Amino acid sequence: MPLFNESDALSQVTQDLNTGLGEIFEGTDVVRAVDVFADEPVGTVSEAASVVAWEWPVVHVGHLQGTPPTGKAVTIRGITVIDGRSGELLFSRYIDWLGLYAQIGAVTTARPLVDDRRDIPENVPHPVPDP
């Protein structure tokens, strides 16, 4: 028997999101299961763990790691794994932060990381004189 049925899983995810993000985002609609989970919202890993892919329409009303409230209506997307193996529910919430920050207009771009710059030809911002 699965850890949760559809309505209980979405209810648990909603409660977790409101507890963790309720001071930053105000829900404007219910948390909905999405993608492959839209038809069958709860993916059961085992009888002790469930997975839900979800989206949550919200308004940005509080500070988000230094980003002031924008008042914008956005949709947070993520996946929550609910682990009940220890007898107490443990929620692991994975959020598409880049997509969320893009919606509120707080995106940065940077060059990709490289292990070693010495093999990249002409990898200097200006001419370097010979020693």
Rosetta blueprint (number, residue, H / E / L):
1 M L
2 P L
3 L L
4 F L
5 N L
6 E H
7 S H
8 D H
9 A H
10 L H
11 S H
12 Q H
13 V H
14 T H
15 Q H
16 D H
17 L H
18 N H
19 T H
20 G H
21 L H
22 G L
23 E L
24 I L
25 F E
26 E E
27 G E
28 T L
29 D L
30 V L
31 V L
32 R E
33 A E
34 V L
35 D H
36 V H
37 F H
38 A L
39 D L
40 E L
41 P L
42 V L
43 G E
44 T E
45 V E
46 S E
47 E L
48 A L
49 A E
50 S E
51 V E
52 V E
53 A E
54 W E
55 E E
56 W E
57 P E
58 V E
59 V E
60 H E
61 V L
62 G L
63 H L
64 L E
65 Q L
66 G L
67 T E
68 P L
69 P L
70 T L
71 G L
72 K L
73 A E
74 V E
75 T E
76 I E
77 R E
78 G E
79 I E
80 T E
81 V E
82 I E
83 D E
84 G L
85 R L
86 S L
87 G L
88 E L
89 L L
90 L E
91 F E
92 S E
93 R E
94 Y E
95 I E
96 D L
97 W H
98 L H
99 G H
100 L H
101 Y H
102 A H
103 Q H
104 I H
105 G L
106 A L
107 V L
108 T L
109 T L
110 A L
111 R L
112 P L
113 L L
114 V L
115 D L
116 D L
117 R H
118 R H
119 D H
120 I L
121 P L
122 E L
123 N L
124 V L
125 P L
126 H L
127 P L
128 V L
129 P L
130 D L
131 P L
